[in-house]
């Protein structure tokens, strides 16, 4: 697990990541581990199950369905993303997720969630997504204010993006020496303060989570500032949208969604040789260090 793939969230913007990952599948690019947040986790599991094209297929087919992601779903279920439709109907029947292939893949997968009681990120290793384990994926992608908190494994969880939107350091802490980071915002983006006042009202029984919401922009921007330093040290390679297509968090325009996906594919294809060399060098490093004194 010397190389890692770090996947930011971003709701519908995350279809950019799906484009990148489909290129990785086609090119046979495999990291040593995958850690995903929210939409990054959603697309990451289809990558690990080897189901190229799955994300863009069901996004294009169901993005306008009121059961998929809509204020209708929010008003009728309490969740802007419909639990039954998105986490049961689609993966079980309409566009089945290949659980067997996911479980057989030796690449470990981690989903990032935010713990409401502690205000800290939770990094959940998911060797399977059957049964209760799917709730960790759902929690990772459950946007604050627009979703009900999810209690699973004795923890109260929501969107991992609140506490760690770009888990680059988490990947390094888990043994990765080199990471490929896929972002869903263009290079000039910086997050602004938002949501603090609403969080004090909505989550007043979780003061640590309220603080996490209020400092989210600082944590996010600090990570953006860290990434160039990691790149300079040869520890990170960052992929991000080369253009801002203006896709909304709850985008319904299939033309924009497809354009965002194709942008991810194009950006990845343009750097595929660089990405492959970066990961292969990282995977070769341990063997080089294990050589006995005196060389070969």
SULHU-V863842 format. One line per field, one symbol per residue. ss: DSSP state (2 for helix, 1 for strand, 0 for the rest). A space follows every 50 residues. Layout:
# SULHU-V863842
ss->???
This chain:
# SULHU-V863842
ss->00111110002222222222222222200000111110222222222200 00022222222200000010222222200010222222222222000022 22220001111111100000111110000022222222220000000001 11001111122200000222222000011111000000000000022222 22000022222222022222222222222222000111100000000000 0002222222222222222202222222222222222220000000
